[in-house]
């Protein structure tokens, strides 16, 4: 019993110290990032690309006085190109210079937002993705297919038809037949191969796919007009040159598509590492937020205690580890950090019955 109690006490101490260490690392990384460029706003967007993102981002940028430049940490699996276009335009309407930081995943419509940035910073684990538009299939499962599928099918049929014509033409000519007779025979055979394949292609569906692909091209052109960061023919490459929608475009390959691509700065790396649970994958319920130090409480809070110094007693608020603003949530939900006076404390297994709360990934 006594030995077990001592072990439990040591475990509690270790849990408390671990929470304090995480807290200190995050506060240091956050402070270093914000102070690295006082004339720049820092934002975190870890969210699916959709209309909701545009609404939330617009409300956020209207909520405070903004600076002339911003750095945006963007993590997303992609989504709606219309929502991506509106979000990108929203950033350009509010800032003269946009630096986009990609610490992990920025796919599909996220790449559309990247086109609107003056410069890209892509981490060692960061990646962009192609811009081929995904279109819903006409099935009960609501599956998606690439807007390039039908066009690539037409190209494949064309290639095989031409190849068949050439092979038959050359083969029969070697038999000593006339060129005219060989050509007629080859044409009949090639037509017999192509006709049933082409007949399976719905012309209405083909037009739908072409329009969807045109959407990505038009949005990309308009966003690139802000910065001209895309290299020549890079937009066409992003839309049609990659074999799959999930194809990885890392920093090296992105340098072949964009003019200004850089690694993360040391401050950006430290922030991404400290807040990795928020940037490793998009967070469905995490609204766009400013990255800033939490507000400092005065010497005495509303209860007359000196909570800003020792964090004991007094009024406590749960706060975002990114901007320090109060958030909703109890022990089993909400944000994984809570503010106590001028400090951020991460909930961890340990003393005072605190529970560890991991952010969703």
C-alpha positions as CSV (number, residue, x, y, z in Angstrom):
1,X,0.0,0.0,0.0
2,X,2.7,2.5,1.0
3,X,4.9,1.7,-2.0
4,X,1.9,1.9,-4.3
5,X,1.0,5.3,-2.9
6,X,4.6,6.5,-3.4
7,X,4.5,5.3,-7.0
8,X,1.2,7.1,-7.6
9,X,2.7,10.3,-6.2
10,X,5.7,10.0,-8.5
11,X,3.4,9.4,-11.4
12,X,1.3,12.4,-10.6
13,X,4.5,14.5,-10.3
14,X,5.7,13.3,-13.7
15,X,2.3,14.0,-15.3
16,X,2.2,17.5,-13.9
17,X,5.8,18.2,-15.0
18,X,5.0,16.8,-18.5
19,X,2.0,19.2,-18.7
20,X,4.2,22.1,-17.6
21,X,6.9,21.2,-20.1
22,X,4.4,21.1,-23.0
23,X,3.0,24.4,-21.7
24,X,6.4,26.0,-21.6
25,X,7.4,24.7,-25.1
26,X,4.2,26.0,-26.7
27,X,4.4,29.4,-25.0
28,X,8.0,29.8,-26.1
29,X,7.3,28.7,-29.7
30,X,4.2,31.0,-29.9
31,X,6.0,34.0,-28.5
32,X,9.1,33.5,-30.7
33,X,6.9,33.3,-33.8
34,X,4.8,36.3,-33.0
35,X,7.9,38.4,-32.1
36,X,9.8,37.4,-35.3
37,X,7.8,39.9,-37.3
38,X,5.7,42.4,-35.3
39,X,4.4,44.0,-38.5
40,X,2.7,40.7,-39.6
41,X,-0.4,38.9,-38.6
42,X,-0.2,35.1,-38.1
43,X,-3.2,32.9,-38.7
44,X,-3.9,29.2,-38.3
45,X,-6.3,27.5,-40.8
46,X,-6.9,23.8,-40.2
47,X,-10.2,23.2,-41.8
48,X,-11.9,21.6,-44.9
49,X,-12.1,23.9,-47.8
50,X,-15.8,24.9,-48.1
51,X,-18.1,27.9,-48.0
52,X,-18.2,27.6,-44.2
53,X,-14.5,28.3,-44.1
54,X,-15.0,31.5,-46.1
55,X,-17.7,32.7,-43.8
56,X,-15.6,32.0,-40.7
57,X,-12.5,33.6,-42.2
58,X,-14.4,36.7,-43.2
59,X,-15.8,37.1,-39.7
60,X,-12.4,36.6,-38.1
61,X,-10.7,39.2,-40.3
62,X,-13.4,41.7,-39.5
63,X,-13.0,41.2,-35.8
64,X,-9.7,43.1,-35.3
65,X,-7.5,45.7,-36.8
66,X,-5.2,44.0,-39.3
67,X,-1.6,44.6,-40.4
68,X,-0.4,44.8,-43.9
69,X,1.0,41.3,-44.2
70,X,0.1,37.9,-42.9
71,X,1.6,34.4,-42.5
72,X,-1.0,31.6,-42.8
73,X,-0.5,28.1,-41.5
74,X,-2.8,26.0,-43.7
75,X,-3.7,22.4,-43.2
76,X,-6.4,20.8,-45.4
77,X,-7.4,17.8,-47.4
78,X,-9.2,20.1,-49.9
79,X,-12.8,20.4,-50.8
80,X,-14.9,22.8,-52.7
81,X,-13.1,24.9,-55.3
82,X,-15.7,27.7,-55.0
83,X,-15.0,27.9,-51.2
84,X,-11.3,27.8,-51.8
85,X,-11.5,30.7,-54.3
86,X,-13.5,32.8,-51.9
87,X,-11.2,32.1,-49.0
88,X,-8.1,33.0,-51.1
89,X,-9.8,36.2,-52.3
90,X,-10.7,37.1,-48.8
91,X,-7.0,36.9,-47.7
92,X,-6.0,39.0,-50.7
93,X,-8.7,41.6,-50.0
94,X,-7.4,42.0,-46.4
95,X,-3.6,41.7,-46.9
96,X,-1.0,43.2,-49.3
97,X,1.4,40.3,-48.7
98,X,0.5,36.7,-47.9
99,X,3.0,34.0,-46.9
100,X,1.5,30.5,-46.9
101,X,3.1,27.9,-44.6
102,X,2.4,24.3,-45.3
103,X,3.7,22.1,-42.4
104,X,1.9,18.9,-43.5
105,X,-1.1,18.4,-45.8
106,X,-2.4,21.1,-48.3
107,X,-4.2,19.2,-51.0
108,X,-6.7,19.9,-53.9
109,X,-8.5,23.2,-53.2
110,X,-5.8,24.0,-50.7
111,X,-3.4,24.3,-53.7
112,X,-5.8,26.8,-55.1
113,X,-5.3,29.0,-52.1
114,X,-1.6,28.5,-52.4
115,X,-1.7,30.0,-55.9
116,X,-2.9,33.3,-54.3
117,X,0.1,33.5,-51.9
118,X,3.1,35.8,-52.6
119,X,5.4,33.1,-51.3
120,X,5.1,29.5,-50.1
121,X,6.9,27.9,-47.2
122,X,6.7,24.1,-47.4
123,X,8.0,21.9,-44.5
124,X,9.9,18.6,-44.9
125,X,6.5,16.8,-44.2
126,X,4.5,19.3,-46.2
127,X,2.9,18.6,-49.6
128,X,0.5,20.1,-52.1
129,X,-1.7,18.2,-54.5
130,X,-3.0,18.5,-58.1
131,X,-6.0,20.6,-59.1
132,X,-8.1,18.2,-61.1
133,X,-11.6,18.8,-60.0
134,X,-13.5,16.0,-58.3
135,X,-17.0,15.4,-59.7
136,X,-19.8,13.4,-58.0
137,X,-20.6,10.1,-59.7
138,X,-24.3,9.4,-60.4
139,X,-24.5,6.6,-57.9
140,X,-26.2,6.1,-54.6
141,X,-22.8,6.0,-52.9
142,X,-22.1,9.6,-53.9
143,X,-18.6,8.6,-55.0
144,X,-16.3,11.2,-56.7
145,X,-14.3,10.9,-59.8
146,X,-11.7,13.2,-61.4
147,X,-12.9,15.7,-64.0
148,X,-10.1,14.3,-66.2
149,X,-11.4,10.7,-66.3
150,X,-13.5,10.9,-69.4
151,X,-10.9,13.1,-71.3
152,X,-8.2,10.6,-70.5
153,X,-10.5,7.8,-71.6
154,X,-11.0,9.5,-74.9
155,X,-7.3,10.0,-75.3
156,X,-6.6,6.3,-74.6
157,X,-9.2,5.2,-77.2
158,X,-7.7,7.6,-79.7
159,X,-4.2,6.3,-79.1
160,X,-5.1,2.7,-79.4
161,X,-7.2,3.4,-82.5
162,X,-4.3,5.2,-84.2
163,X,-1.9,2.4,-83.1
164,X,-4.2,-0.3,-84.5
165,X,-4.6,1.5,-87.9
166,X,-0.8,1.9,-88.2
167,X,-0.1,-1.7,-87.4
168,X,-2.7,-3.1,-89.8
169,X,-1.6,-0.6,-92.5
170,X,2.0,-1.6,-92.3
171,X,1.4,-5.3,-91.9
172,X,-1.0,-5.6,-94.9
173,X,1.3,-3.4,-97.1
174,X,4.1,-5.9,-96.5
175,X,1.9,-8.5,-98.1
176,X,2.2,-6.7,-101.4
177,X,-1.4,-5.2,-101.4
178,X,-2.0,-1.8,-102.8
179,X,-1.8,1.2,-100.4
180,X,-5.5,2.1,-101.0
181,X,-6.7,-1.4,-100.2
182,X,-4.5,-1.6,-97.1
183,X,-5.8,1.8,-95.9
184,X,-9.4,0.7,-96.4
185,X,-8.8,-2.5,-94.5
186,X,-7.0,-0.7,-91.6
187,X,-9.7,2.0,-91.3
188,X,-12.5,-0.6,-91.1
189,X,-10.6,-2.5,-88.4
190,X,-9.8,0.6,-86.4
191,X,-13.4,1.8,-86.6
192,X,-14.6,-1.5,-85.4
193,X,-12.3,-1.2,-82.3
194,X,-13.1,2.5,-81.5
195,X,-16.9,2.6,-82.2
196,X,-18.1,0.5,-79.2
197,X,-15.7,2.3,-76.8
198,X,-16.6,5.8,-77.9
199,X,-20.3,4.8,-77.8
200,X,-20.0,4.3,-74.0
201,X,-19.0,7.9,-73.4
202,X,-22.0,10.2,-72.5
203,X,-21.5,13.5,-74.3
204,X,-23.4,15.4,-71.6
205,X,-21.1,13.9,-69.0
206,X,-18.1,14.8,-71.1
207,X,-19.3,18.4,-71.3
208,X,-19.8,18.4,-67.5
209,X,-16.2,17.2,-66.9
210,X,-14.8,19.8,-69.3
211,X,-16.7,22.6,-67.5
212,X,-15.5,21.4,-64.1
213,X,-11.9,21.4,-65.3
214,X,-12.4,24.9,-66.8
215,X,-13.5,26.0,-63.3
216,X,-10.1,25.1,-61.8
217,X,-8.3,26.8,-64.7
218,X,-10.3,30.1,-64.5
219,X,-10.0,30.3,-60.7
220,X,-6.2,29.6,-60.9
221,X,-5.7,32.3,-63.5
222,X,-7.5,34.9,-61.5
223,X,-5.7,34.1,-58.2
224,X,-2.3,34.0,-60.0
225,X,-3.0,37.6,-61.2
226,X,-2.3,38.8,-57.6
227,X,1.3,37.6,-57.4
228,X,2.3,35.8,-60.7
229,X,4.0,33.2,-58.6
230,X,3.1,30.3,-60.9
231,X,5.7,29.4,-63.5
232,X,4.8,29.3,-67.2
233,X,2.3,26.4,-68.0
234,X,2.3,25.4,-64.3
235,X,-1.4,25.8,-64.0
236,X,-2.1,23.4,-66.9
237,X,0.4,21.0,-65.2
238,X,-1.5,21.1,-61.9
239,X,-4.8,20.5,-63.6
240,X,-4.0,17.8,-66.1
241,X,-0.5,16.4,-65.9
242,X,-0.7,14.3,-62.7
243,X,-1.9,10.7,-62.8
244,X,-4.0,10.8,-59.6
245,X,-5.7,13.3,-57.4
246,X,-3.7,12.3,-54.3
247,X,-0.3,12.7,-56.1
248,X,2.3,14.2,-53.8
249,X,3.8,17.5,-54.7
250,X,6.6,18.1,-52.2
251,X,8.8,21.2,-51.7
252,X,11.2,20.3,-54.5
253,X,8.5,19.6,-57.1
254,X,6.6,22.7,-56.0
255,X,9.8,24.7,-56.8
256,X,9.3,23.6,-60.4
257,X,5.7,25.0,-60.4
258,X,6.1,28.2,-58.3
259,X,8.7,30.9,-58.5
260,X,8.9,31.6,-54.7
261,X,9.1,28.4,-52.6
262,X,11.1,28.3,-49.4
263,X,11.6,26.0,-46.3
264,X,10.0,26.9,-43.1
265,X,11.9,29.4,-40.9
266,X,13.2,28.2,-37.5
267,X,10.3,30.1,-35.8
268,X,7.7,28.5,-38.1
269,X,9.3,25.0,-37.5
270,X,9.2,25.4,-33.8
271,X,5.6,26.6,-33.8
272,X,4.5,23.7,-36.1
273,X,6.3,21.2,-33.9
274,X,4.8,22.6,-30.7
275,X,1.3,22.7,-32.1
276,X,1.6,19.6,-34.3
277,X,-1.8,18.1,-33.3
278,X,-3.4,21.2,-34.9
279,X,-1.5,21.1,-38.1
280,X,-0.9,17.4,-38.8
281,X,-4.4,17.0,-40.3
282,X,-7.4,19.3,-40.8
283,X,-9.6,19.9,-37.8
284,X,-13.3,19.7,-38.7
285,X,-14.4,22.0,-35.8
286,X,-11.5,24.3,-35.4
287,X,-12.3,27.7,-36.8
288,X,-9.7,29.9,-38.4
289,X,-7.9,31.8,-35.7
290,X,-5.2,34.4,-35.1
291,X,-2.0,33.2,-33.6
292,X,-1.1,35.5,-30.8
293,X,-0.1,35.6,-27.2
294,X,-3.0,35.2,-24.7
295,X,-4.2,38.4,-23.0
296,X,-2.4,39.2,-19.8
297,X,-4.5,39.6,-16.7
298,X,-3.9,42.5,-14.4
299,X,-2.4,42.2,-10.9
300,X,-5.8,41.5,-9.5
301,X,-8.7,39.7,-11.3
302,X,-12.3,40.1,-10.6
303,X,-12.0,38.0,-7.4
304,X,-9.2,40.1,-6.0
305,X,-6.6,37.3,-6.3
306,X,-3.2,37.5,-7.9
307,X,-3.9,34.7,-10.5
308,X,-1.6,36.3,-13.1
309,X,1.4,35.5,-10.9
310,X,0.9,32.1,-9.4
311,X,-2.2,30.8,-11.1
312,X,-3.8,29.8,-7.7
313,X,-7.4,30.6,-7.0
314,X,-9.3,33.3,-8.8
315,X,-11.2,33.2,-12.0
316,X,-10.0,30.7,-14.7
317,X,-10.9,30.5,-18.3
318,X,-10.4,27.8,-20.9
319,X,-8.5,29.3,-23.8
320,X,-7.2,28.4,-27.1
321,X,-3.5,27.6,-27.2
322,X,-3.3,29.6,-30.4
323,X,-5.0,32.9,-29.6
324,X,-6.0,32.7,-25.9
325,X,-9.6,33.5,-26.6
326,X,-12.2,31.7,-24.4
327,X,-13.7,28.5,-25.9
328,X,-16.4,26.2,-24.9
329,X,-15.8,22.7,-23.6
330,X,-15.5,20.7,-20.4
331,X,-13.2,18.0,-19.1
332,X,-13.9,15.7,-22.0
333,X,-14.0,18.2,-24.8
334,X,-13.1,21.6,-26.0
335,X,-9.6,22.9,-26.4
336,X,-6.6,21.1,-24.9
337,X,-5.2,24.1,-23.1
338,X,-6.6,26.4,-20.5
339,X,-5.4,29.8,-19.3
340,X,-4.6,30.5,-15.7
341,X,-3.8,34.1,-15.3
342,X,-1.0,35.0,-17.6
343,X,-0.1,31.3,-18.3
344,X,-1.4,28.6,-20.5
345,X,-1.6,25.2,-18.7
346,X,-2.1,22.0,-20.7
347,X,-4.4,19.5,-19.1
348,X,-2.5,16.3,-18.4
349,X,-2.8,13.2,-16.1
350,X,-1.5,14.3,-12.8
351,X,-2.4,16.2,-9.7
352,X,-5.6,18.0,-8.9
353,X,-7.6,15.4,-10.8
354,X,-6.9,16.9,-14.2
355,X,-7.6,14.8,-17.3
356,X,-5.6,14.7,-20.4
357,X,-7.6,16.0,-23.4
358,X,-6.1,15.4,-26.8
359,X,-7.0,17.6,-29.8
360,X,-8.8,15.8,-32.6
361,X,-6.6,14.7,-35.6
